[in-house]
Amino acid sequence: MENKIKWGILGLGNIAHAFVEDLKFLTEAEVVAVGSRSDERATAFAQQYNIPNSYGCYEGVVQDPKVDVIYIATPHPSHEECAMLSLKAGKAVLCEKPFTVHAKETDELITCARENKIFLMEAMWSRFLPAIVKVREWLAKGVIGEIRQFKADFGFRCDWKPEGRLLNPKLAGGALLDVGVYPISFASMILGGRPARILSLAHLGITGVDEQFSAVFGYKAGKMALLSGAIRTETPKDAWIIGTEGVIHVPNFWRADSATLWLQGKQAEHYEMPLEGTGKSYEAAEVMRCLRAGKLESDIMPLDESLGIMKTMDIMRNQWGLLYPFERKVARFSFLE
């Protein structure tokens, strides 16, 4: 691999702009190709960031011989299609969260990546932020004792646009896949994978998507997670990790720049680290570290865990009776037993 790792980008919305801006913090990264379903949009994006190659289709990017790894920034209903297109072209992939719409798609991507020995990772960028790295260090040292509870919420009030991405069931809108994946993924990281029991409730709004949800996850040895998400209700966006000997608080955990550790009988320890840009450079650095080391997946965001998170969200939707219109023609929850 050359000195610089060369990126291609599929989908040129707001998150792609943030990603390109944040790659400027990584001297070994270079964006060499971008693709959109609109040639005009691809050209404008490339000109804005001085990117040498633009394509009015996704195929052009994945077939570009200069591209080492592809960042998929399309809306999540097309994640599986774009990631599979990239993998079959032999390109390493960083795919935005949620990884796919449902677990069957995620499983197919993982199978393809492993059979062809190609790197693949879900872009759960929060895991790589310095404050979250510090939280994992505290937990690895066992400073708060045995973890007993985890609490997290992520809610905001979106504008009322029924045909927009957030509220449209045809676009797999709703709180769970947009923001709910954050507390669910955090719980998976903290409590060690999939819960043994899931109790969840959602409010399905006028358009048919989940406008808000709450869930209780039960784990072995009595550990529990209390989670919520919303797209029409503003919430604090805090995470609390509660152990037998102390507590860790992470404000704005999804884009955390600080964390506080309280231990019984001791003064609080506060950690703070401002983010570089919007914080996307940290996940990109992990991808490049893995590629240079010849790894096929990240130890911090492993593929089996991404699959488990998707299965958890499928179970929750099954409890709510929530299927998207494009899912009704297929056996969606066939893996649930």
N, C-alpha and C positions, 0 to 999 in steps of 0.2 A: 504494500500500500504506500502511496506517495506521502510526502510530508503532510499535506493537507487532506483531510477527509472531505469529500465533495458530496454535497446534499442536493437532492431534488425534492420539490414540494408539489403535492397534489392538493388542490383546493386553496383558494386565495382570499379567504375571508379575513376577519379581524384577527383571529388567532394566528394565522399565517404571517400577518404583518408583525405581530409581537414576536413570533419565533425568529424571523429574519433579523429583527432589530437586536434580539438577545444573542444571536450567534456572533455578533460583533465582539462579544466579550471573550470568545474562544479563538485564539490566533490560529489554531490548527483546523478550523472549520471554514468552508467556503460553499456558498450556494451557487450552483452552476446551471440549474434548470428549474423552471416552474411550469406547471400545467393547469389549465382551466378548461371547462367546456366552452368557454368564450375566448376566441383568439384575441379579441380586442382587450379583454380583461387581463389575459396573460401578458400581452405586450406592455400594457400600462404598468403592471406590477414589476416586470423585469426592468423597465426603464427607471422606475422609481428607485430601485435598489441596485442598479447597475449590474444586473444578472445577465450573463452572456446568452443564454438560450431560453426561449419561451415557446410554449406549444398550446395550441387551441384544442388539445385533447390530452388525456392522461397517458395514452399509449406512447406518445412521443417522449415523455419524461422517463418512463420505465425502460425504454429501449435505448436511451442515450448512453453511450459507452463511457462517458465521463463521470456518470453518477455512481457513487458508492453506496449510498443509503438514502431512503426515501422517507420523508415526513408526511404523513397523511393527515390533512387538516380539513377534510371534507365533512359535511354533516354525517352523523353516525349511521343513518340508514345505508350509506354507501361505503362504510368502512370495510366491510368484508370484501366487497367487489374490488375496491382499490388496493387493499392489502394483498389479496390473492393475485391480482394482476402484477403487482410488484414482485411478489415472491416467485411467481412462475417465470419472471424475467431474470431471476437470480439476484435481486436487489435486497439488501438488508432493509428492515422496516421498523420505524417508530410510528405507531398508530395512536391517534388521539383517543382519549377516553370519552364515553365508555367504549371498550374495545370493539364491540359490535352491538347489535340490537338484542341478541339472545345467545345462549350458550352453545347452541348447535353451530352457529357461524364461527364462534371463537374456537371451538374444538376443531373445526375444519382448517382454520388458519394455522393452528398449532401443529396439526398433523402434517400439513404441507411444509411448514418451516422445518420440522424435525426430519421428515423424510428426505428433504433436499439440503439439509445442513446449512440453513440460512438464518441469520440473526433476526429475531422478532421481539418487540417489547411494546407493552401498553404505555402510553404517555401519561402516566399518573405522576405528574411533575412535582406534586407536593412532597412526595417521598424523598426527594433529593435536595430539598431546601436545607440550608445549614441548621436552622432551628429544629427541624425534624430529625436531622442526623444527630443533633445533641440529645434529643429525647430518646432516640434508640440507644445512645451511649449510656444514658442514665439507667434505662431499663436493663441493658445488658449487665450492668454492675449490680442490679438488684436493689437499688437504693430505696425504692418505696415498698420493698417486701413483695409479697404475693399480690398480683393484680386481682382485684375483686370486681371492679366496675369500670366501664368506659361509657362516657356520655359525649355526644357530639350532635350538632345541628348545623344545617346550612339552608337558609331560606332568604329569598328576596322577593320584592313585588315587581313583577314585570308589567309592561304596558299591555293594555287589552288589545291584542292583535290576533284574532282567532285564526287567521290564515298564516301567521308567522310560525317560525320553527318551534317555539316553546309551547304553544297551545294547540297545535295541529296534530291530530292523531295520525294523519297520513305521513307525517314527518317524524313519527315516533316521539312526539313531544311529551311534556310532563316533567314532574319534579324528579322522579327516580333516576332516569337516565341522564338528566342534565346536571343536577347538583347532588342527588342522593348517592351517586357512586362515590363521592368524596368521603362522607362519614362511614359508608360501608367498607370501602377500601382501607380506611384508617383503622377500623375495628379489626379487619382481617390482619393487618400488620401488627397490631398491639396484642391481640388475643390468640393469634396463631391459626388463622385459616377459617374454614367454614364453621358456622354455628351448628350445634346438634339440634336446636329447635328454633323456629322462627314464628313469632306472632306479630302480625302487621295489620294496619288499617290505613285506608286511603280515602280521601275525598275526591271523587271524579266530578269535575266541573261540567259546565254546559257543553263544552266542545268534546268531552269524553276522555280527556287526559287527566292524570292524577295531579291535581293542583297542590296537594300536600299529603304527606304520609307520616306515620309514626311506626316504630318497630321496636320490639324487644327480642334480642338474640340471647339464647341460652347456650353456654359452653360447658365443657366438662368441669367437674369440681365446683360447680355452682357459679362460675364467672358469668357476668351478664353485660350486655351492651344495650344502651338506650339511645335510639337514633331517630332523627327526624329530618325532613327536607320539604321545601316549599318553593313555588314559583309565583305565588300571589300573596305571600306573607313574609315580611322582613323578620329575621331572627338574629341572635347575637353572633352566630358562627363560631362558637367556642368548642373546644374539646377538653375534657377532664379525664385523667387517668387516675383512678383511685386504688391505692394499695393498702396493705395492712400496716405499713409504717410511714406512709406519706402520700402526697398528691402532686400530680403534675398538671399544670394548666397551660393550654396553648390557645391564646386568643387568635381569631381569624385563622384557624388551623389550616385552611385550604391554601392560603398564601402566607404562611407564618413567617414572621421575622423576629419572633421572640417566644420564649417559654419560661415558666417559673416553676421551681421545685420547692415544695414545702415538706420538710421532715419533722416528725414529732420532736419537740423540744429544741429545735435548731432554727437559726435565722434563715429566711427564704433565700434561695439562690436564683438569681435572674440571669438569663442568657438572652442576648440581643444581637442580631446580625442583619443589617439592612440588605434587601435583595439587590442583586445586579439586575437592572432593568425590571422586567415583569416576573423574572424568576424562571424562565424557560431554558436558560443556558445550562442549568444544573443537570437536567435530564439529558440534554444533548451531550454534555460532557460524559455522562455515564454510558451512553450509546457508543461514543467514540473510544472510551476506555475499553469497553467490551470488544469492539471490533479489532483494536490493536492487539488485544490479548488472545484473539482467536476464539472468543466465547460466543456461544449461540443464543444465550439469554442472560439476563441480569439476575444476580443473586438478590438484589434489593426489590425488584419487581419481576419475580419469576412467572413463567407462563402458566404453570399449574395453579398458581394463586389467582391469576387473572381469570382463568376458567372457573375457579371456585366462586369468585365474586359475581361473575355473570350468572352462574347457577343460582346463587342466593337471590339475585334480583329477579330471575325467572320465577322462583318459588313465590316471592312476594307478589308479583303480578298475577300469578295463578290464584293466590288467595283473594285478590281483588276482582278476579274475572276480567282482567284488562288485556285484551288483544288489540294490536293495531290492525287497521283494515287490510294491509298487505299480508298479514299473518294468517288470516282466517282460512286460506286455501291450503294450508299445510299443517301437519301435526306438530304443533309448536312445543308442547311441554311433554313430549313422549318419554323424556329421560327421567321424569319425576316418578319415583316409586314410593 
